[in-house]
Every structure is written in C-alpha cells, then in structure tokens.
Amino acid sequence: MHLDPLAILTAFGLIFLAELPDKTMFASLAMGTRMRPLYVWFGTSSAFVVHVAIAVGAGGLIGLLPDWTVKLVSALLFAFGAFMLLRNGADDGDEDTEVKTVTGFWPVYSTAFMAVFISEWGDLTQITTANLAASNGAWSTAIGSAVALMSVSALALLAGRFIAKRVPLKTVQRIGGICMLGLAIWSAVEIFTG
C-alpha cells in the first residue's frame, strides 16, 4: 500500500469544496438540529465511507483501461464536475428536507446513514472520487475523500448556521468548479503530451 500525500491533499481539497454546497451538508445541518450531532456524524460518516469504497472500486476498474482512455475519461469527468459546480444550481436550494425527531443511537445513526447513503448515489463527489482513484491511486484517494466528506459533515453539524449565514456558498461552488475545469484541461493536455 503506497500513500501519496499530494494525492491525499488533492482528493481532500476537491471533495471538500464539491461537498460544501451540496444538499448533504444541509441535510446534516437539519438532522443535527433535531438529533444528537455526534450520532448523526457517525451515521453520515459511515455512509460516506461506503460510498468512497464503491467509488474507489469503480475507479480501479477505470484504471485497467489504456492510459490515453483513462486520461480522456478523467478529462470528461472533471469537465462534467466543473459544469455541475459552475451551473446556476438553483434547484439545490429549493428542496425542503423534513426530519422527524429521533432519539437513541441506533435510530439516529440509521436515519443519518440512510439519508446520506441514498442521496449520494451518482453524486458529483462519488464521480470525482472514482475519477481520482483511477489516476491517483486507490488508498490515497480513499483517505482524502473520506476525510473530506466526514469533515464537511462535522463542519455542518458544528458550525452549519455560521456557514449558511456568513460564507457565500456560490463562491465556494465557483472555486471548486474552476479547480475541476483546470483539472479537465490538464487531463486533456496529458492525452496529447503524454
């Protein structure tokens, strides 16, 4: 098992920025206001770890393709991610998530787990994780992605109200989109120069 610190930081940074304006952050915030935040965090973190494992596995399969094909797929996936982050995103703010009051570890844990597990299928962060795993290594990507997702959940639970009132999420979204666009261009250039 080889760990690349740069790949870990890259995965962390991209996934963290992509997940900040995501509906899952707001779901964590909403659940945290009605349930014990630590129990919610355990549930969301467990769901994120499962999704990262699935995404890294998919990325490993992508890594079996010829090098130029992997770079092309990477460029396309990063371009798709940039498009998703840079588009208007008006739909994301319209969803009202209503959470019933739940008490006890297992009910809170399972509610938080299922909310994230279901909502993250095919999500931008899962696609980005698969893409990074194909080019940057499975373990490094898994660690960076999982820590980023768990950090966003913890941030939402601990300081969600502050973020929602003070930090313009569209700015975070645009920064993440520009980073992904840069990676799409870089991957496309590597096809012709590598």
PyMOL commands that set and color helices and strands:
alter all, ss='L'
color gray80, all
select helices_A, chain A and resi 5-19+23-34+37-62+67-86+90-94+105-119+124-136+138-166+169-193
alter helices_A, ss='H'
color red, helices_A
deselect
rebuild
show_as cartoon
